[in-house]
Amino acid sequence: MITAARILWRRGRAAAALAAAGLLLAACSTPRTGPDPASPDPGTGHLHGLGIDPADDTVYAAGHHGVFRLGGGRAVRVADRHQDTMGFTVTGPSTFLASGHPSPTDPDARSPHLGLIRSTDAGRTWQTLSAEGRADFHALQQAGDTLYGFDSQSGKVWASTDGGRTWDTRARLPLLDLAAHAHSPATVWAATGEGLVRSTDGARAFRAVPGAPALVAVDEPEPGLLVALAADGRVVTGRDGRNWTGRGRLPAGGEPTVLTAATARHLLAADTTDTVYESTDAGRTWTVLHRPDGQAAHP
């Protein structure tokens, strides 16, 4: 069984990826100044999540300075909101779940931690569902009727069976990403930066998956099929955590940070340069959807 004390972080690129994640956590926990109207737009900031809205196939990116629609090489901030949006995931047409921190200029902010929030209008407005002031979910994964979240405050995986209104706390472990599928919601995978761990009891206990590469992000677009980003930028796939096959590699740039598999072939990814990439051939080739230039477009 994996515990925080028993996971030893290896050196090299996996350690670099973890260090980047640690810097990201520190950045998201440090008080920030609000956007200065006289200064250039800060852009997306660190990217925390990517998704495709099935309502219209628009690609969305969630980052340190808001949620953005991507298209034509531009990133358009939704509703001029600057909230630090963590754990971003698309769960249905125009329906998003997220966590994070309010904008420092938000006059209605009641806590530095948003808990679980939901939007049903593609990020224009958000409703607090639960855990405001208590949880900061850095990963959220819907698997059928079960919602999993990794809370960075407690270091534990949380689980909800009522849409995120109430929660049970499960295993404590350091992780970077979660994956699960509606076909088998009790099976949960977690990328640790060192390798891969698996739970078969709804995230109550995890065990290491032998032979898995050092993974920083993982998704399960089909039952039992894992698509993942290794710490060195390789895109790999494995069936039930075994028989890993290299499919391609992210273009040279920063360390890989985010992966979303809309399907086994349609992938979105980002790296520490906050560049967003798209592949439609299972990771063999990639195109740039957005490259930050310090300026985000306004609606």
Secondary structure, 3 states (H helix, E strand, C coil): CCCHHHCCCCCCHHHHHHHHHHHHHHHHHCCCCCCCCCCCCCCCCCEEEEEEECCCCEEEEEECCEEEEEECCEEEEHHHCCCEEEEEEEEECCEEEEEEECCCCCCCCCCCCCCEEEECCCCCCCEEEECCCCCCEEEEEEECCEEEEEECCCCEEEEECCCCCCCEEEEECCCCEEECCCCCCCCEEEECCCCEEEECCCCCCCEECCCCCCEEEEEEEECCEEEEEECCCEEEEEECCEEEEEEEECCCCCCEEEEEECCCCCEEEEECCCCEEEECCCCCCCEEEECCCCCCECC
